[in-house]
Amino acid sequence: MHLCRRCVSLMLSRPLFSPALQPSTHTLHQRSHHILLQRSHHILLQHSREQPGVHSLTQRHSRETWTPCGRRNLTDHQAASPDVYNNKTDLAERVVEKHIVPFENLNVHQISNQETLSDIGLDAVVRPSPLQEISEEEAVQIEVPSALPPDSFTLKPYVDKSETLSKLVQLGVNLWELEQRPNVGSMLIRLDFQADVAPKLLFLKDLGVEESKLGKLLTKNPFILTESLDNLEARVSYLKTKKFSQQSVAVMVSKAPYLLNFSVERLDNRLGFFQQQLGLSAEKTRNVVTRLPKLLCGSLEPIKENLKVCELEFGFRGNEIQHIVKTVPKVLIANKRKLTQIFDFVHNTMDVPHSLIAKFPQVLNAKFLRIKERHLFLEYLGRAQYQPSQPNYISLDRFVFLPDDIFCSEVALATLEDFERFQKTL
């Protein structure tokens, strides 16, 4: 049997096995013969490109294939053209003969791998040894995969890799809620914990914000981590100049996390607006803002609209509006529809005058369904009496804020079971 030198190089490139695992001579013969036939077909195709006649024949009979046993499967067109097929076969055999060497007289251990590869022209892939030294230029060109994923729809893959995210989770920050907001997740990943996050946390803690509330604060307002310490200190200093105590500022920041994100000019304009529109003193204005610091953060349009509703639609006087706001500041930011519905029911259905509503403004902040159910129950019992000058008077504060069991026993003079059965009839 004869082998081409290319087949010899393939045999030399394979590792030597133990005698028990080496393939038999017959197996090597089949493999080598199969590789030889495939190589001869490739050489024939290259040779046919240089000869126009053979090139056309190759295109016409390109469907023939080689079987592992070395026989070709002829197409119908080849069987119909035996002369063309014989010419092509002879050409292939002449090309192959130039690359055949006797297998029996071959000593594989006396042939150099480098010399065989250079003679035949194989493009062998040389794999460097892991212990081989490399130059600095090659070391710079090595690409190290990043420890963080390039992109993700969630912050979960980054928590174990990012110190900032892991510390925020320990503080109780809800990352799932933050990643729903656009660009917040990428902002948190870019923050350095020691340089950007830790100073802000220490500032809030020194201000008086409880550590248990830091997680909720940062979940609501993660952008406070991007503010500079100078701006935060300047805004706190301004509030202190307006005679807000440090404890009051800490409570305000906890209730309104965005408070310190606004400039000193904005805070000053808001305080001036409430003091002017409500006609309150500086002390009473501080009291209202401390109880509801969202007044300094939200839009002023709903507040202006509710003030006009209370004055023009409800008919309250200026001093009554002042008392309502001082007692229940939430009236300023309440939903206009809800506010109108409660006032209409209390004033027109329950027949409560403006003076009593202004005296007990908590009724404007109650649930409408609670007011309606209790009034209808008292009316069913014949005890719906809200005039102070009349017997069996029921004040609005007891009417609204007492629990159901106490309301039934002390106000309605009935049992809780009676009230629950009445609720089922509504």
Rosetta blueprint (number, residue, H / E / L):
1 M L
2 H E
3 L E
4 C E
5 R H
6 R H
7 C H
8 V H
9 S H
10 L H
11 M H
12 L H
13 S H
14 R L
15 P L
16 L L
17 F L
18 S L
19 P L
20 A L
21 L L
22 Q L
23 P L
24 S L
25 T H
26 H H
27 T H
28 L H
29 H H
30 Q H
31 R H
32 S H
33 H H
34 H H
35 I H
36 L H
37 L H
38 Q H
39 R H
40 S H
41 H H
42 H H
43 I H
44 L H
45 L H
46 Q H
47 H H
48 S H
49 R H
50 E H
51 Q L
52 P H
53 G H
54 V H
55 H H
56 S H
57 L H
58 T H
59 Q H
60 R H
61 H L
62 S L
63 R L
64 E L
65 T E
66 W E
67 T L
68 P L
69 C L
70 G L
71 R L
72 R E
73 N E
74 L L
75 T L
76 D H
77 H H
78 Q H
79 A H
80 A H
81 S L
82 P H
83 D H
84 V H
85 Y H
86 N H
87 N H
88 K H
89 T H
90 D H
91 L H
92 A H
93 E H
94 R H
95 V H
96 V H
97 E H
98 K L
99 H L
100 I E
101 V E
102 P E
103 F L
104 E L
105 N L
106 L L
107 N L
108 V H
109 H H
110 Q H
111 I L
112 S L
113 N H
114 Q H
115 E H
116 T H
117 L H
118 S H
119 D H
120 I H
121 G L
122 L L
123 D L
124 A L
125 V L
126 V L
127 R L
128 P L
129 S L
130 P L
131 L L
132 Q L
133 E L
134 I L
135 S L
136 E H
137 E H
138 E H
139 A H
140 V H
141 Q H
142 I L
143 E L
144 V L
145 P L
146 S L
147 A L
148 L L
149 P L
150 P L
151 D L
152 S L
153 F L
154 T L
155 L L
156 K H
157 P H
158 Y H
159 V H
160 D L
161 K L
162 S L
163 E H
164 T H
165 L H
166 S H
167 K H
168 L H
169 V H
170 Q H
171 L H
172 G L
173 V L
174 N L
175 L H
176 W H
177 E H
178 L H
179 E H
180 Q L
181 R L
182 P L
183 N L
184 V H
185 G H
186 S H
187 M H
188 L H
189 I H
190 R H
191 L L
192 D L
193 F H
194 Q H
195 A H
196 D H
197 V H
198 A H
199 P H
200 K H
201 L H
202 L H
203 F H
204 L H
205 K H
206 D H
207 L H
208 G L
209 V L
210 E L
211 E H
212 S H
213 K H
214 L H
215 G H
216 K H
217 L H
218 L H
219 T H
220 K H
221 N L
222 P H
223 F H
224 I H
225 L H
226 T H
227 E L
228 S L
229 L H
230 D H
231 N H
232 L H
233 E H
234 A H
235 R H
236 V H
237 S H
238 Y H
239 L H
240 K H
241 T H
242 K L
243 K L
244 F L
245 S L
246 Q H
247 Q H
248 S H
249 V H
250 A H
251 V H
252 M H
253 V H
254 S H
255 K H
256 A L
257 P L
258 Y L
259 L H
260 L H
261 N H
262 F L
263 S L
264 V H
265 E H
266 R H
267 L H
268 D H
269 N H
270 R H
271 L H
272 G H
273 F H
274 F H
275 Q H
276 Q H
277 Q H
278 L H
279 G L
280 L L
281 S L
282 A H
283 E H
284 K H
285 T H
286 R H
287 N H
288 V H
289 V H
290 T H
291 R H
292 L L
293 P H
294 K H
295 L H
296 L H
297 C L
298 G L
299 S L
300 L L
301 E H
302 P H
303 I H
304 K H
305 E H
306 N H
307 L H
308 K H
309 V H
310 C H
311 E H
312 L H
313 E H
314 F L
315 G L
316 F L
317 R L
318 G H
319 N H
320 E H
321 I H
322 Q H
323 H H
324 I H
325 V H
326 K H
327 T H
328 V L
329 P H
330 K H
331 V H
332 L H
333 I H
334 A L
335 N L
336 K H
337 R H
338 K H
339 L H
340 T H
341 Q H
342 I H
343 F H
344 D H
345 F H
346 V H
347 H H
348 N H
349 T H
350 M L
351 D L
352 V L
353 P L
354 H H
355 S H
356 L H
357 I H
358 A H
359 K H
360 F L
361 P H
362 Q H
363 V H
364 L H
365 N H
366 A L
367 K L
368 F H
369 L H
370 R H
371 I H
372 K H
373 E H
374 R H
375 H H
376 L H
377 F H
378 L H
379 E H
380 Y H
381 L H
382 G L
383 R L
384 A L
385 Q L
386 Y L
387 Q L
388 P L
389 S L
390 Q L
391 P L
392 N L
393 Y L
394 I L
395 S L
396 L H
397 D H
398 R H
399 F H
400 V H
401 F H
402 L L
403 P L
404 D H
405 D H
406 I H
407 F H
408 C H
409 S H
410 E H
411 V H
412 A L
413 L L
414 A L
415 T L
416 L H
417 E H
418 D H
419 F H
420 E H
421 R H
422 F H
423 Q H
424 K H
425 T H
426 L L
